[in-house]
């Protein structure tokens, strides 16, 4: 379990727990319990972390040590890039809704 916690933290990198939870698309409180060792990892969590962070289950569970500093750094950049892309998509959707509301307001004023 100790290796899993270390490697989950390595996947998190410098992201906050809330940002990492959003990146993994899981509940922040649930992730926090995993990060504190208060909850054992489910198969679904392992699959999610491995898929989103481009890591093997063997590595995440501490059965393999196939992660160098450079590959870990690249993985953290990839995770941040994907997270930023998702944030940008949400901002674009919000701007689209705001623009639509503005256009409706303009029509109402005419």
HELIX and SHEET records of a PDB file:
HELIX    1   1 UNK A    2  UNK A   12  1                                  11    
HELIX    2   2 UNK A   17  UNK A   24  1                                   8    
HELIX    3   3 UNK A   28  UNK A   35  1                                   8    
HELIX    4   4 UNK A   43  UNK A   53  1                                  11    
HELIX    5   5 UNK A   57  UNK A   60  1                                   4    
HELIX    6   6 UNK A   69  UNK A  109  1                                  41    
END                                                                             
